[in-house]
């Protein structure tokens, strides 16, 4: 097994992996009427490592619009900053750096940023996040009006849970089906089923009811693994631990750091892909006891 942990598509990116489906999605989300057959080029960022920079969906419509779509099951006020980083990576792919030194103005695709929210916490039908909300206050004596430059990036966060934004969902069969599938999974969880069984039963129900039936028949095993991992990022958040895992993982779980979260989720990804504790310990170069602690926490999560 390779030491690097290779990235796998998110469920959303697997579902919307064809140009026409992306056009349908964008039309539903924005009220646009982009005709079938319009050129679409997928530009989704894929890093060699699971936790390098990557995004769920990015695509060019013609050569004038670049759309970045993210899925979130937890509220994240930092999405404008994350999407700014993603946009920079995409522009790097699209533009020859040498061209930026030319005297003539280079035309670049205009960006559009959308986040699809389907978490458990209450959320309005739609909310706008702004990069400027993250800016620190200027030092004393400096007037904001006198600052030489200003950057803004706005993100639409759209609630796609069942019972929300029905007009949008009804315009896109795949998005409506995705919302229904997630709702069924959560319904089974609320009845006491563990996450893996809940996802598997939701797959069976949706196929029987004709919800994403062809997609789920073709990708059923991948869907179970993907949605289980995506849902369980919340578990990974609860299994954070200190960077100094060699000195005591128990203390680190209480403190929690970004590094600890990343390693926890790496362990869970390997585990959900069928690797045993010894293999995970060897591949990630992490003590077996720490691997065991993360996995046990995952098993015991509701």
C-alpha positions, -999 to +999 in steps of 0.1 A: +000+000+000+013+035-009+022+059+019+003+087+003-034+087+009-051+092-025-081+115-028-115+100-037-144+120-051-170+134-028-205+120-033-216+154-048-187+155-073-195+119-083-231+127-088-225+158-109-197+144-131-212+152-165-215+186-183-252+185-188-258+177-151-237+206-141-257+229-164-289+216-149-275+222-114-264+258-121-296+266-138-316+254-108-294+272-083-293+306-101-325+307-122-303+309-154-314+293-187-281+280-201-290+259-231-281+222-234-249+216-253-232+247-239-194+239-235-186+229-200-151+220-187-146+205-153-118+221-133-123+206-099-091+207-079-077+173-071-046+171-049-025+139-046-031+138-009-065+136+008-058+167+028-041+189+002-063+216-013-093+203-031-129+213-037-161+195-044-170+209-078-155+235-101-164+240-138-161+265-166-192+275-186-179+285-220-147+304-212-164+333-193-177+318-160-160+296-135-184+281-109-172+267-076-197+246-056-190+232-022-211+209+001-211+215+038-228+195+065-214+217+093-216+255+094-184+270+083-180+308+083-145+305+066-159+293+032-151+327+015-114+323+025-113+287+014-130+295-019-105+323-025-077+298-022-095+274-046-101+301-071-064+311-071-055+274-078-080+273-107-067+305-122-032+291-120-044+261-141-061+283-167-035+310-172+001+308-183+020+328-156+041+344-184+010+360-198+005+381-166+036+400-175+021+411-208+011+447-212-023+440-226-051+431-201-058+394-197-094+385-196-103+358-170-135+339-163-158+356-138-163+335-106-195+324-089-194+308-055-221+285-040-222+264-009-249+237-005-257+232+031-275+200+044-264+199+081-286+191+111-284+225+127-312+250+118-302+272+089-322+298+068-332+292+032-302+311+021-274+332+036-246+353+021-210+350+035-185+377+028-147+376+028-146+411+042-162+399+074-129+381+081-107+412+078-090+425+109-095+461+119-068+484+106-042+497+132-050+529+150-045+560+130-052+543+096-085+552+080-102+525+060-110+551+034-073+556+029-064+520+023-049+514-011-068+482-020-098+462-011-109+426-019-144+411-016-157+377-023-194+367-016-207+332-012-243+321-014-250+293+011-282+275+001-301+251+024-308+219+005-323+199+033-358+184+026-385+211+032-362+239+022-358+256-012-383+233-029-383+255-061-346+250-065-347+212-057-376+206-080-356+220-109-327+195-106-335+158-103-300+149-090-300+176-063-335+167-052-325+130-051-294+138-031-314+158-005-339+129-003-311+103+001-295+123+030-329+127+047-335+090+046-300+082+060-307+106+089-341+091+095-325+056+099-299+071+122-326+086+144-341+051+148-308+040+163-290+024+133-253+030+130-241+052+102-230+024+078-263+006+081-283+038+078-266+047+045-270+012+031-307+011+039-312+046+024-296+033-008-320+004-009-350+026-002-340+051-029-335+025-055-369+010-047-386+044-049-367+054-081-347+082-064-313+083-080-319+047-088-295+043-118-268+062-101-271+042-068-272+009-086-240+017-104-222+032-074-238+017-044-206+005-026-188+038-034-218+058-021-219+039+012-182+046+017-183+082+006-214+093+026-202+074+056-169+093+055-185+127+048-210+123+076-183+111+099-161+142+095-181+153+125-168+123+144-133+132+132-138+166+147-146+149+180-115+128+178-090+157+174-058+154+192-026+173+200+002+174+175+024+157+201+005+124+198+037+106+209+034+123+243-002+116+250-032+113+227-057+114+255-048+150+264-048+160+227-084+148+222-096+173+247-075+202+232-079+194+195-058+209+168-060+210+130-031+186+127-049+161+150-081+164+130-063+157+097-046+126+111-078+114+127-097+116+094-068+099+076-070+070+100-108+068+094-105+069+057-081+040+057-103+021+082-134+026+061-115+014+030-108-019+048-074-015+062-066-031+096-051-013+126-015-026+120-016-016+083-028+019+092-002+023+119+025+013+094+013+034+065+008+066+085+037+059+109+015+064+139+016+042+171-009+014+170-025+025+203-034+059+188-049+043+157-070+020+179-082+050+200-094+069+169-112+038+155-128+029+188-141+065+192-155+062+157-173+029+165-188+043+197-201+074+180-239+077+178 
